[in-house]
Amino acid sequence: MKYQIADLVNGPFGDIYESLADAEKALQEAIQEGQEINDAHAAEYAEAGVEVAQAADFFEIVEIED
């Protein structure tokens, strides 16, 4: 089994990982990067009355076939 990072809106993206451990590490990096981007736009979201999205809520690991 191989793994890939995906988000709930755009589906799978990026690299393909041979091990779940590598995919989990990449997931944490994607969550951190995504959250930093979301937090950078917090003022804009607040003006629009929208809460800052939590990246951990929409990034996940998906299994892909070989």
Secondary structure, 3 states (H helix, E strand, C coil): CEEEEEECCCEEEEEEECCHHHHHHHHHHHHHHHHHHHHHCHHHHHHCCCCCCCHHHCEEEEEECC
